[in-house]
Amino acid sequence: MKRILFLFLLFSQFAFSQEQIVKSVLLDSVTIVGIKDSFDVDEFIHYVKTDTTFYMAFKHLRYYKHKYESELNIFNKKGGTIGTLKKWGTHFSDGRNAWVLNDSIYDKGKIYSKKIRRMIRKNTDTSSSIYAQISKIKGKYKYYTPEAFDEVFFPQDTISVSLKMSEGKNKNESQNMRDAKTIGFSVGDDDTQQKKGRMSAKLAVFDINMQQYYDYIIGSTNYKGRDCYTFTVNVKKELSKKDLGEALIRKIVSYFDKENFNVIYREYIFSYRHWLIDLDMHVIVNMDYFNEKHIPTDIYYKGFWNVAFFKPERAEFKLSLWDYKID
């Protein structure tokens, strides 16, 4: 359960009923001025509904060689930092398989388990070689959060990569990753709701039963020198406390490049309270282009989750991606 909640945040795509959602869309004045009479709400919603650019950008991330730098901080309930893990390295790919190689790793505080901390203290090598030795040890982290990000961005083994948009299951992926993709790339569809139950029904922000909790706003902005359409799903301000509890997703913002409708910015805010689960999460993904390929450049996560029978975790994660090798 806790892995599903965390991982699906890193992959997102809209899927919803066009006929119902069009009735709820609002147009702001900036949009009306910016695109005049050529704007067609039905066409815009169709683009949003069928968007695959966000998904493909993450496939590019795994498919092409690039450099990375990450920083993970774990906090106590008062907001003090109790553990830090930084990584610098290279994501390699030959077009069929991909693997990562850490050039340097820095840790401070309570990140690793006691067993791993003893191994690090006994080893006099200050390079990342000791970390290479412990990379495949299970239960090496004191917390689940670094384990989750390792699985998504820093796999310990070689993984298969492809630019093919496949709907079938990848036998080499863990159940955690398959669950993440099922929820993340199918937000709001009936299949996801049936498989995952009430929690996932709350993710279906475009479902007719959920529209009472949200405003849907089309706008326009200039983002990093690019003219973009904006599409915002925002929880209604006048909701009662009870109704607010039905809105797990508090906000989703997407910027679509007007030239090609690629998603170049996406932001999520989640909040949920239940006797089994408490969570607050904020995720931001920035995209760009390199050699005409659509790629992620920066990913930010900050959140708190508390699952029954597990220790609560508060963490912040920053990932920078650059120097893509694209022919």
N, C-alpha and C positions, 0 to 999 in steps of 0.2 A: 504493500500500500504506500509506504513512505517514498519508495523509489519512483513509483508512478507519479506521485504528486510533484516530485522535484524535476524529473527528467523531461516531462512533456513541455515545460516552460521553454526549452531550448529549441523547439521546432514548432512552427505554427503556420497554418493556412486556413482561410475562411471557407466554410461550406454551409449553405443555408438556402432557404426557400426564397427565390427571387420575387415571386408574386406577392408574398406577405411583407417582406422587408421594405419594398419600394414604398409602400403606404406609410411607413414610419420615418423615412429619410427626411432630414432637414437640410436646406441649402443656406449657407451663410452668405452674407453680402459680398465677401471677398471673392467667392466662387462665381457668383452671378456677374460681377464686374469683369473678372479675369477671363471667362470663357464665353460670355455674351449668350447669344441665342443658339449656339452650336451644342450646348450641353444636353445630353440625353440621360436621365437618371436610370432608365431601364438598361441602357447599354453599359453604363458605369457599374451597376450592380452585377451585370453579367461578367464583366472583367474581374471584379472582386471575387465572385463566386468560383470562377474557373482559374484563378491565379495559381501558377506553379513556380513563380520566380523565386519566392522565398525558399522553397524546398530545393530548387536547383542550385541556388547560391551555396547552400550547405553541402550539396554534393560536390560542387567545385572546391569547397574547403578541403574535403578529403581527397579529391582527385588530383589536385595540383600541389607540387612542392611549395613550401613557404616557411617563413620564420615565425616563431611565436614567443610571447612573453606573458606570463600569468602571475597574478598575485591573489592569494586566498588568505583571508583573515577570519579567525573564529573569535567571537566575543562572548563575554559573560553577560549575565542579566542586567548588569549596571552599565554595559556598553564598553567595558575595558577589554583590550585585546589580550587574549590568552594563548593564541597560537597564530603563526604566520608561515606560509609556504609559498615560495617564489620559484618559478621555473623559466629557464631560457633554453630554446632548442630549435630543432628543425623537424618539420613534418615532411617525410620523404614519400615519393610515389613514382612508380614506373608505369602507371596507366592501368595496371591490373591489380597491384597490391600496394598498400601504404603502411608505413610504420613511423614511429617517432623516435628521435634521439635527443635526450636532454644534454645540452652543452654544460649547463650549470644548474644546481639546485641549492636553495637556501631555506633553512627552516629555523624557527625560533619558537620556544614555548611548547605548549602541549598540542602537537600535531600527530606524532607517531605513538604507537603502542609502546608499553614498557619494554617489550622484547626488542623492538626495532631501535629504541633509544639506547639500549645496552650495546647493540651491535655497532651503532654509530660511534659511541664513546670509545669502544675498544679499537676501532679502526683509525689508524693515524693518517690515512690518505684523505686529504682535504678536497680532492676532486670529486666528481660525480660518480666515480666507479663504485663506491659503496652503495650508492642509491640504485645503480644498475643491478647489483647483487640482490637487493631486497625488493626490487620492483615486482617480482612475481610471487612474493610471499602474501598469502591471504591474511586478512585482518591486520594489516600493517598500520592502518590509521586508527587513531583514537576516536575519530568521528566519521560519520557516514558521508558528509558533504564532500570532502576531497576524493573519496572513493567514487562518488557519482560523477564528478567532473573528469576524473581519470578515464572512466569508461566512455564518456562522450568525446573528449578531446585528446586524451593521452593514452590510447589503448596500449596495453603491455605487450600484446602480440601483433603480428602482421595481420592486417585486415584486407578483404577484397574491396576494390573500388570500381565504380562504373558511373558513366553519365546517363545510363539508361534509366528511364522513368518506369520502374517496375512496381507492380501492385502485389506481387507475390511475396512470400516470406523468405527472408534470408536465413538459411539454416545456420550460418556462422554467427548470427547475432544472438545476444542473450535475450531472455524473456523481458528483462528490464528495458532494453532498447526497443524491442517490438512494441511493448506497451506504450513507451514514450511516443513512438511514431503513430500508433493507432489513435491516441488521444490528440497529439499535437497537430497532425496533418488531416484530421477528420473532425475538427471541432464542430459540434452541432449536428452531425449526421445520426440517423436512426440506429445504424449498426453499432456505433460507439456507445450510445446510450444503453442499448440492450446488453452489451457485453460488460459494461462497467457500472451500471446501476445508477443510483440517485446522485452520487457525487458527480458523475460525468454528465448527467442531465443538466446540472448547474453550469456546465461549460458550454452548453448549447445556447449561446447568447442570441442567436438569430432565430431560434425556434419560436413559433407563435405563442407558446405558453410563457416564454421568457421576455417577450417584447414589452410587457407591462413594466418591467424593471429598468429599461434602458432607453436612452436617446441615441439616435444614429445620425451623425452629422457629416456631410460632405463639405469640404473646404478647399482652400488653395493656399500655398505658401512657397517661398523660395528657400530651399534648403541646400546649403553649401554650394550656392551658385546655380542650382538646378530648379527649374519651375516644377512644382509637384502638386498633385491632388492630395488632399488629406481625407482620410476616412476614420472617424472616431466613434467608438462604441463607449458610451459613458453612462454609468449608473445614474438614475434620476435623483436629483437633489432632494425631492420631497418625499422619498420613501420612508416608511415607518421602520423602526428597528427590526420588527419581524420580517418585513419584506426585504430589508437590506440583507438579512441572513440568507435569502434565497439567491443573492447575487454574488457568487464566488468571484467571478471576474468583475472587478470594479472599473477597469478601463483598458481599452485596446486602441492604440493609435498606429495608423499605417500611413507612410508617405509613398505615393506612387509617382515615379518619374513620368512626366507628361509625354516625353518623347517615345517611350516604349512600354510604359506601365509596369516597369520593374519596381518591386518594393525596395526602397533604399533606406528606410527607417521603420522600425517597429518597436513599440513599447507596450508592456503589460503591467497591470497592477492587480494582484489577487489578494483577497482576504476571506477567511473562512473560520467560523467558530462552531465546534461540535464537541461533544463529550469525548470523542475518540481522537479528534484532530483539531489543532489550531494552526493556522498558517497566515503569514503576511509575506508577500513576495513582490519584488519589483525587478523587472527584466527589461533591458534595452539592447537592441541589436542595430548596429550601423553597417550599411553596405556601401560599396563603391564599385568602380570598374577598373580592370587592368587588362590591356590588350583586348578590349571589348567584352571581356568576361565579367559577369556579375558575381561579386565575392563579398563575404563578411570581412570587416576590418576591425571592429571592436564589439565586444560583448560584455555586458555588465549585469551582475546579479547581486541583489541584497535582499536578505530575507530571514524569516524566523519560522520554524515549524516545530510542532510538538505533537508527536504521535504517542498514543497510550502505550505504556510499557517500554518506551524508549526515552532516552535523555534528550531534552530540548536542545536545538542547535540554532545559533545565530551566526550568520556568516555573510561575508562580502567577497565577491569574486570579480576580478577584472582580467580580460584576455585581449591582447593586441595581436593582430595577424598582419604580416607585411612581407614584402619581397617575394611575391608569388612568381613562380616560373611557369609562364604560359606562352607557348609558341604561337 
